[in-house]
Amino acid sequence: MTISSLKSLPRFVSRSLFILLLGWCSVGVNADENIADVLIVGAGLSGLSSAYYLKKAGKTAVILEMSPHIGGRIRTANYADNAHAEIGLEEFWEGNPAVDLMRELKIPLETFYTSFSSFYYQGKLYPFTHKSNLEFLQSVISTDEMKAYKKWDQKMVELYKQIKSSPLSKNLLPLIEISFADWLHETSGLSPKTQEFVRIQTEPEYATSWTKISAIDGIAEWNFLSEGQAPYHVVGGNQRAAQAIADFIGSNNIRLNKLVTHIKSTDTGVEVTTSDMGNFQQQIYRAKYVITTVPLFRLNDIQFSPPLSQDRKEAIQTQSGGAYFTAHVLVDNKASHFWKTKDISFLPIISDGPLGVIYEGKTESNNDAVLNLLINGSYAERFNSRVSGGPEDVQEALIEAFEKQWTGFRPSVKQMTFYRYHPHAIASWPVGRSRFDSLSDSLRQPQGRIYFAGDFTEDTHSNGASLSAIRVVKDILKQK
Ligand SMILES: Cc1cc2nc3c(=O)[nH]c(=O)nc-3n(C[C@H](O)[C@H](O)[C@H](O)COP(=O)(O)OP(=O)(O)OC[C@H]3O[C@@H](n4cnc5c(N)ncnc54)[C@H](O)[C@@H]3O)c2cc1C
């Protein structure tokens, strides 16, 4: 309707319409007509991978990302002397489709060790200096314990095959209702020491206590550890992988600082409303389909029209998450004898305490080393909250933990830098829920033209992010 056509309407109607029009103009909603085939919410691994696969299939996609950077939970911090360490994702596991994607893009990768890590248990260090997981485990437990372990590990492989074939068979359903810890105590036949080994190796993965996840999810988590999948790092830092995928997609197809607030699905397309994080200007984008890849706890902030179905809402509300807190510690290189034997590093070390998993960052300095602490579970929850006091209190707590483990380490510490990912860093499923249950299935189904991806919809970690991207792109390509 033009302003002149308003004149032909009765005066009170035309005045009201004029005011409405004025109001709409002053709110200043801009609308982009069908900007692409697909809109993607979030430029983390899941969103970037979705755009990558769509482009390869000849479809156009535009990513809307609320933060000023790409990568989401893939982030690398850079320091003096070309030092760098990961803030988020530490390693990509073999078998993760992201590794194939990175190979396609010729992103240089490196790998150093297998899936088990050196660890401290009751004050004793068990360094992983062996050629394989089994050889390492033989140095930790007795021959009889090893026999029971091999039998149990074989059973875990069988169970994993069964739970992968959806829907879950009846005999597996009770495994959702019992915690991984209780199930192991009651049925594994493993010695207490071997059970502790399983706990220590797996808890940093789901970043919460093994008493808080279901047995069925414990089985899924064990799968990639037991098979000894190699972990990959991107040479120069994992953020380079995110950048390389973004370069392939094209920077004009990634809109930063765009917080998605509303997603509307109609019979003919989708309408996505964003608020610019700089000037709060609203903008509407239209496309045929939308993929949301936002983390679980952010999905609740988006208003969907029509509203999310009851089972999807329940899936979101009842899933939980593990906590991470990252600390980068710049130390004098003279202290490296604590984590090296004959000049060979046996990092990463699982501290089974406040230090979490101790990784080594990279530096070109001959004088310093960078340690990267992936603190997880209850310690991360404490450090993420104000309960732990200010940064100097966290620093002191960590130095005390170092000193307990490595007497005389304190003077080597030059600087600590902290990074939080709050509130939930990683997906986990509490007892009573599972990534294989029907509520999880509901999130894997599109609602109208809205497709749900992101690590938590599939699996934990970047594996879930990549698998979910493959799933949603496949589903969209099936549409006419
Ligand atoms: C400290 C830490 C260590 C980890 N270590 C490992 C590891 O070693 N191996 C491994 O495989 N995995 C690891 N993970 C997990 C891994 O990082 C994630 O599984 C993966 O990166 C998730 O990718 P994603 O795309 O699903 O989500 P994200 O990376 O979280 O991306 C989602 C994006 O959506 C954006 N967004 C959110 N809400 C909105 C909105 N309303 N509008 C627009 N944009 C929005 C976010 O800003 C973000 O960029 C780790 C995670 C953390 C935090």
The ligand as a MOL file (V3000), in Angstrom:
LIG
                    3D

  0  0  0     0  0            999 V3000
M  V30 BEGIN CTAB
M  V30 COUNTS 53 58 0 0 0
M  V30 BEGIN ATOM
M  V30 1 C 37.1140 -26.4200 26.5500 0
M  V30 2 C 36.5610 -27.3810 25.5370 0
M  V30 3 C 37.3260 -28.4710 25.1120 0
M  V30 4 C 36.8360 -29.3600 24.1590 0
M  V30 5 N 37.6170 -30.3880 23.7380 0
M  V30 6 C 37.1780 -31.1930 22.7410 0
M  V30 7 C 38.0320 -32.1960 22.1870 0
M  V30 8 O 39.1880 -32.3580 22.5850 0
M  V30 9 N 37.5440 -32.9710 21.1780 0
M  V30 10 C 36.2790 -32.8010 20.6720 0
M  V30 11 O 35.9010 -33.5090 19.7460 0
M  V30 12 N 35.4590 -31.8700 21.1890 0
M  V30 13 C 35.8780 -31.0490 22.1930 0
M  V30 14 N 35.0610 -30.0730 22.6780 0
M  V30 15 C 33.7080 -29.9630 22.1340 0
M  V30 16 C 33.6990 -29.2910 20.7760 0
M  V30 17 O 34.3900 -28.0720 20.8820 0
M  V30 18 C 32.2530 -29.0650 20.3610 0
M  V30 19 O 31.5420 -30.2870 20.3810 0
M  V30 20 C 32.0970 -28.4960 18.9580 0
M  V30 21 O 33.0490 -27.4960 18.7020 0
M  V30 22 C 30.6690 -27.9770 18.8630 0
M  V30 23 O 30.4350 -27.4050 17.6050 0
M  V30 24 P 28.9860 -26.8380 17.2890 0
M  V30 25 O 29.0760 -26.1890 15.9610 0
M  V30 26 O 27.9700 -27.8730 17.5060 0
M  V30 27 O 28.7050 -25.7300 18.4280 0
M  V30 28 P 29.4930 -24.3790 18.7230 0
M  V30 29 O 30.9290 -24.5060 18.4160 0
M  V30 30 O 29.1030 -23.9680 20.1000 0
M  V30 31 O 28.8790 -23.3530 17.6550 0
M  V30 32 C 27.6200 -22.7620 17.8220 0
M  V30 33 C 27.7000 -21.3210 17.3260 0
M  V30 34 O 26.3900 -20.7590 17.4160 0
M  V30 35 C 26.5150 -19.4070 17.8220 0
M  V30 36 N 25.2230 -19.0060 18.3910 0
M  V30 37 C 24.6610 -19.3970 19.5570 0
M  V30 38 N 23.4380 -18.8470 19.7080 0
M  V30 39 C 23.2250 -18.0930 18.6000 0
M  V30 40 C 22.1320 -17.2690 18.1570 0
M  V30 41 N 21.0040 -17.1540 18.8740 0
M  V30 42 N 22.2650 -16.6090 16.9830 0
M  V30 43 C 23.3950 -16.7360 16.2180 0
M  V30 44 N 24.4500 -17.5000 16.5880 0
M  V30 45 C 24.3520 -18.1800 17.7550 0
M  V30 46 C 27.6520 -19.4640 18.8390 0
M  V30 47 O 28.2100 -18.1710 19.0460 0
M  V30 48 C 28.6140 -20.4460 18.1740 0
M  V30 49 O 29.5540 -19.8030 17.3500 0
M  V30 50 C 35.5310 -29.1750 23.6380 0
M  V30 51 C 34.7440 -28.0970 24.0740 0
M  V30 52 C 35.2500 -27.2010 24.9970 0
M  V30 53 C 34.4150 -26.0320 25.4310 0
M  V30 END ATOM
M  V30 BEGIN BOND
M  V30 1 1 1 2
M  V30 2 1 2 3
M  V30 3 2 2 52
M  V30 4 2 3 4
M  V30 5 1 4 5
M  V30 6 1 4 50
M  V30 7 2 5 6
M  V30 8 1 6 7
M  V30 9 1 6 13
M  V30 10 2 7 8
M  V30 11 1 7 9
M  V30 12 1 9 10
M  V30 13 2 10 11
M  V30 14 1 10 12
M  V30 15 2 12 13
M  V30 16 1 13 14
M  V30 17 1 14 15
M  V30 18 1 14 50
M  V30 19 1 15 16
M  V30 20 1 16 17
M  V30 21 1 16 18
M  V30 22 1 18 19
M  V30 23 1 18 20
M  V30 24 1 20 21
M  V30 25 1 20 22
M  V30 26 1 22 23
M  V30 27 1 23 24
M  V30 28 2 24 25
M  V30 29 1 24 26
M  V30 30 1 24 27
M  V30 31 1 27 28
M  V30 32 2 28 29
M  V30 33 1 28 30
M  V30 34 1 28 31
M  V30 35 1 31 32
M  V30 36 1 32 33
M  V30 37 1 33 34
M  V30 38 1 33 48
M  V30 39 1 34 35
M  V30 40 1 35 36
M  V30 41 1 35 46
M  V30 42 1 36 37
M  V30 43 1 36 45
M  V30 44 2 37 38
M  V30 45 1 38 39
M  V30 46 1 39 40
M  V30 47 2 39 45
M  V30 48 1 40 41
M  V30 49 2 40 42
M  V30 50 1 42 43
M  V30 51 2 43 44
M  V30 52 1 44 45
M  V30 53 1 46 47
M  V30 54 1 46 48
M  V30 55 1 48 49
M  V30 56 2 50 51
M  V30 57 1 51 52
M  V30 58 1 52 53
M  V30 END BOND
M  V30 END CTAB
M  END
